[in-house]
């Protein structure tokens, strides 16, 4: 399963006859079009523009919550169809955030402002919480019960948050203590949770491994990179996870190796089930993959710019391995969520905003 060399029409599942009132194409694409604008708003015209050199296949608009939020590192869709944004409020990750031993700069303390925003499709912020809980927000997912799971690279922890009480009810990892054993993480990036309670954690920035826990937080397995000819033998920042339960597969966005690797998730019971971590398939040379999410057996992803592959979005048909690309030039994407109507929400760190991507 390898990335297509050029853009083609996206798979039929996602090509729906949906249109929105979007920003002008020249807001997102190309400097030539931008020069045609009269007195552009300097706050709206971003530095990193999208290159538009193909027939437009997508409509991209701003999704601006009614209340200001910070850099959005994690996105998810809840059971009400609302967008949940895990953000850093006024905090940024810079050279002062961590010490040389990967410990968080304790002088900064936790973020005192609310860091989780729930926004309806009309862009109205319907709820906010999370003040005083997190140090450097990163990944977000919502389990089958509607509860939130987040990773905090600052505290080196994974947290489960009860959606009703909005309180942390379970934590994995030791607070503010990085490590590499089965009780510690070092800047974990993402988490995925199965209906049977199995927890998958991408222990990403330092340890470059995937750990699997049972519902009580006991280590069950470790997943290491698949050995492939001509490919790196270890993960290099596994940045995002996507669990496809009915296929018994967990996929890893191996960011700096510019690939996605998928493994058996070990969810099924019985004598014939595959154990956790058996390599299933992969997609290579597709750019620095920052986020992946699955929708009805299509794996959707966003990549960052690399030396030989431009930033873009892609889809992989998990049944056939066919890969298609779209939204080429979409730079600085970090998180991704796909709604039930196949609308995609993408967060960018610079400029700090959320985009709403619909396919035409």
N, C-alpha and C positions, 0 to 999 in steps of 0.2 A: 504494500500500500504506500505509494509515493505521491508527492505533491505534483499537481499538474504544472506544466511548464508555462502555460498561459491561461488567462481567464476565459471561462466559458459560461454558458447559461447555468445557473445554479440548479441544484436538484429540485425535482418537482414538489417535494414536500414543503419546501420553504417559499416557493414562488407562488404567492397568493396575490389576488387582485386587490391590493391594499394601497391606498395613497394617503399622504398626509400633507398638511400645509407646512412645507419645510422651508428652511432658510435657502436663500439663493445658492445655486451651485457654486458660484464664485466665492462664497464664504468659506467653503471647505476645500475647493479644488483650484490649484493653479494660480500662478502669479499674473499671468496674462489677463485672466478674467478679473482679477482683483484690481488691476490698474484701470479698469473701465468704471469702477465705482466712483461716485462723487462724494467727497468728504467722508471717507469711511470712519466709523467709530473705532478709535484706537483701542478701546477696551474689548471690542468684539473680534477684531482681526488677529488671529493667532499667528505666532511666529512659525510654527511647523505646519505648513499647509499640505493638503493632500494633492498629489499629482493626478490629474484627470486626463487620461489618454485613451480611454475606452468608452464604448457606448454605456451610458449611465444605466446601471442595473439596480441601483438602490437609492432610496430617498433618505437623507440623513438630516436630522433636525436636533436642536438642543432640547434636552429634557431638564428643565430648570426647576428644582423644588422651590416651593413658595417661601421657605425659610433657608437662609444661607447655611451651607455645610462646607467642610474642609475637603482635603484630598480624599477621594473615594477609593479605598483599596479593595473593598469587597462588595459584591452585588448579589442579590437573590430575589426571587419572586415568592411571596407568601400565598397562602391558600385563597386569599381574597383578591389575588391578582395585583396586589400592591408591590411596588419596588422597595426593597429594603437595602439601604446603603450603610455600609460600615465605613466610617470616615475618621479622619484625624483631627477634625476641628481646626484649630490654628497651628497645629504641630506639623513640622516637616522632618523628614529623615535626612540628616546631614552629618558632617564630620564630627559634630559634637554629641551625636545621639548615643554612640557606643564607645566603650573603651577598647584598648588593644586586645583584651582577653574576651571580647564579645559581650561583656556585661553592659547593661544599660546605664547611662549616666543618671545616677539616682538624684542628682540635683534638680533634674527636670520633673521628677515625680509623675504621678498619673495625670491624665488629661482631665481637668476639672469640668469641662463642658460636655454636653451630650454628644455621643459618638455614633449612635444608631438612629437613623431617620427612616420612617415609614411613609412612603409617598404614593398617593393614588395616581391613576393614569392621567388625571387632569392636572397633575403636577402640584397638587395640594399636599402639604405635609400634614398627615393626620396624627402622627405621634412621634415622640422623640424620647430617648432614654440613654443610659450608659455612662453618665457622668461619674468620674472618680474611679472607674473600673479598669481602664486600659492605658497602656503606656505607648504602644506603637501599633495601632490596628493593622491587620493584613487580610486574612482570608475569611470568608463567610459562606455558610451553607445552611439550609433549613431541612430538618429531617421530616420523616413521614408523619410525625405527630405535630408538626408545626413549630417545634422548638428550634432556637438558633444555636449554631455552633460557630465559634470564631477562633482564629489564631491571633495571638499577640506576640509579634516578634520582639517586643521590648521586654516583656516579662518571661519570654520563652515558654509560653503555656498555650494550651487549648482549653476553651471553656464551653460548657453547655449552659444556655440561658433559657429558663422557662419563659415561654412566650406570654403566659398570662400574668405571672408575677414580675416579669422582667428582671429577675434576679439570677445570679450564677448558682447553679445547683450541682455542678460537677466541674472539676478542673483536672487536667492532666499536665504533668510537669511541675517542677519546683519553681516557685515564684522568684523571678529575677536571677535565677541560677542556671547558666547554660551548662550543657553536658552532652554526653554521647552514649549513656547507658539506657536501659529500658525505663528509667524513672525520670529522665531529663530529655529536653529538646534543646536545640540551638537555633533560634529564629525560625520556628515552624511557619510554613507559608499557607497551607490550605488543609482542609479537613473534609471528609466525605463519610456519611453515616448510612448504613443499610437498615432495612426494616427490621432485621433480626437483632439490631443493636450493635453490630460490628462497626468499629470506628477505624477509619484509615486516615493517617496523618502524614502529610508531606513535610518531613523534617529537613527543610530545604536549604537555607543559606549556608549553614556550616557543615552539617552532617551528610547531606545529600543522600537521604534514604527515605523509604516509605515504611512506616510501622503500622501494624494492624493490632487493635485491641478488642477485647470483648466488651460487653455493655457495662461492665464494672471497672473497666480500665486496666485489666490484666493483659499483658503483652501476649499475643498469639503468634505473630509471624513478622518477619522483616522481608521486604521486597527490595531487591537490588536490581540494577540495570541489566537488561538482557544482553547477552553476548552476541554481537552481530559482526560479520566480516566488514572491515573497514570503518567501524563505528567505535566511539569511545566505550570503554568497558565500565565506566562509572557514571552515575548521574552528575550533572553539573547544574545545580540549582533546580531541583524539581519544584516548580512554581505553582502548579495547579493540578487538581485531581478531578476526575469525573467517573462516577460509579454507574455502570449500566447493569442494574440488578438482574433483569430477566435474561441477560446474556452471560451473567456471572463474570463480568469483566470490570476491572478498574484501569483507567487510563491515566497516564502521567505526562504532564507537559514538562519535558526536560529542557528547560529554557535555553541554557547556554550551549547545549549540544544540538539545538535547532531541530528537535524531533519530538514526536509523541510515541510513547511505548505503552502497550496495553498488555495486561496480565490477567490470569485467572484470579478471581476475588475470593474463592474458597467459601462461597456462601451456601451452596447446596449441601444437602446431607445425603448420606448413603455411601455404599462401597465404591461407586463409580465416579464420584465427584472428583474434580481436579483439586489438588491442594493449592493453597495460596501461593501466588507468585510465579506460576508457569507462564512463560512468554507466549502471547497469542498472536499479536501483529504489531506493526509499527509503521509510522510515516516519518521519513527522514528528509533533511535538507529543505525544511519548510519555513525557516526563519526562527527567530527567538520567540518561542511560544510562551506568552504570558498567562493566558487563561483558556480553559476548555470547559464546555458544558454540553450535555447531551440532551437531545430532543427527539424522541421516537426513532432511535437508532441512527440518528445523524449527530456526529460530533462536530460542534461548532467551536472555532477557536479564533483568537486574535494574536497577531505577532508584532514584534517590534522590529525596527530597522536593524539589519546586519550588513556585513560587507558585500554579500552577493545576493541577498533576497530583500526586496522592499517590504515595508510594513503593509499588512493586509489582514483581511478576515478570510477564513476558509471553512469548508464543510467536508466531512469525511462520511461517506455512506458506510456504516459499519457492516452492512451485509455484503457489499461488493468490493469495498476498498477504494472506490472511486473518490478522488479528491478534486474539489473545485475551489476557485478563489474569487473574491469580490472585495469591494471597498478598498482597493489598493491605495496605499499611501496613508492609511489611517494610523498616524504615529502616536506614540506615548500612551497606547492603550494598556490598561492594567487589569481590569476586572470585566466580567461578562455575565449576563443573565439572559435567558431566553424565555419569553412569556408563552402562554398556551396558544396565543394566536400567531406565534412565530415572529413577533416583533422582538428585536434584540436590543439590549441596553448595554452600552459600553462606557466604562469610565476611563477618562484620561487624567493623568497626573499633572501634566504640563501641556496646555493650560488645564487647570483643575475644573472639570465639568463632566457631565454625563451626556452621551449622545444616544438618540433613538434611531435605530437603523431598521428600515422597512425595505423589502425587496419588491421591485416593480414587475 
